[in-house]
Amino acid sequence: MSKIIVLVLLSGCVFAQKLEVTSALGRKFYSNPDDQGTVAAAEKALAADPKNPDLILKLALAHSGVREYLEAVAICTRGLRIAPQNADLLLERGHREVGLRKFADARADLAKAAKLDPNKIDVHYHLGLAHYFTGEFAEGADAFHHEVDLAPNLDARINATNWWYASLRRAGKKEEADKAIATITPDMKNSGAHTFFYLSLVRFFQGRMPESDAVPPRPPAGNKDDETELKFDTVGYGVGNWYLYNGNKAKAQEYFGEVVKGNVWMTWGYIGSELEVAKAKKAH
């Protein structure tokens, strides 16, 4: 498979950026420069013990850290030839396959990982996403429900419940969705920064927070802060999704369209919005 590589000059050094994804909307997204040398360090460690699954996983994670998802998948594949029952390698490969929009491959990897280690919460989370993004909303809801049951703390429970609710609503199971969202009671608070935005979504779904308070400002043009964009993508997609399953397709597309103006192509809010915008364009 041929790869497109873009050379970027930083501080007098040349770094290669590889084409990772061509989105459903035709946008091309690239890896980041490895200006910290994390990949090289992980490669050096693995060279001293090349059949060590833990070191193989660390190398895959190093590639993922600079958005080299294709390479991370290839490294995991290499590791799985050595340790075919390694749930962590299957999880990492499945995680990155979701980001690469290879949802069927991700679903297969993550389903196998779930059988190998049914108590690994991240497996159920990413398996839920793989189902969800292929339109298998009931199956996604089941996976997210497992995640809720395994949640070790309130932050994890809030995050999982957001996706559990959304999956049930997209599956047409409103009564079950209402029961799911009611499990996040008014007294529950987040502790992690990311969870604040999932909790805002939950409160919006519950009718306890107005849309204007739930949705962060859209990042300005030229924004380089991934965290700012992640916040908007997460909530923007969630609110757009809410409008979609409540029958306001035009308002939903407004939100989805705003999300896909960004560049953080691996966020779940971006992927979900991209799929909905592409679907709407195809319908017309």
Phi, psi and omega in degrees: 000127180284149179238140173267128182238131176252133179264130182240134180263119178228122176051040177082358180248150180258128179240142179268133172244130186256144175293124182253316187217137162252114189290170176296346177259006176087004178280142179257132181237143188239163174289171175263158174294143176269069186282355176261353179072024183292324180293314180300320180294319180291324177295320180296317179296319181291326181301331180281344182206070194292349179251017181274111183300326180294320179287327175296317178297319179298323177293317177300317180294326177296317176297317179299324182297336176250022176064026173270071186290323179298318179293320179299318178298317180296320179295317178297320179299318177299316180294325181288341172291330179273320184228076188295344181255020182275107184294329181293320177293321177296320178297312181297317179296316179297319178304310183287331175295325174298314179298330178275003180069022176263068192293322180295318177297318180298316181301317180294315180296315185286327175296321177293318179298323180295326177288323181288323182218080185293349180261007180273107189298322182294334177296313181293324178300308183287329174295319176301317179296318180300317176294313185302313184287348173261009177082010177268072191289322179295317178295321176298317179300320178299316180295317180293328176296318175301319179298317178302315182297330182269353187305123182278347181206175185292323179302312180297322180294318179298312180301314182293322182294326175304311182287326177299313179298311182300319180295317179295320178295318178292335177277358181079020182252068186296318182298316178294322180297318179298322178293321180296313185289334180291344179289344174268096188281161184302333182279348183286136181234156174271160170241323177282146182299317181298325185293336178304322184283325173293321178294323176300318177298314180300315180295324175296314179300324181283351184080015182262353179221130179290154180305320182298330178274331185284322188272121176291161176300145176293136179303141180291161177303137180082007179303134180246003183265107182299325183296319178298318180290322179302316180301312182294317181301316183299307184282321179300316177294316182300317179289319176300319178298320178299316177296325182296309183281355171259011169091003180258081185293325181296314179293322177301314182293332175300313179294312181301319180296324177292319181298316186283003171283344184279188185233358181272081195288347184262000178287150182293325177296322178294312182299314179299318180294317179303315181297320181289321177295317179297319179298317180294320178296319179296323181293336179261000000 
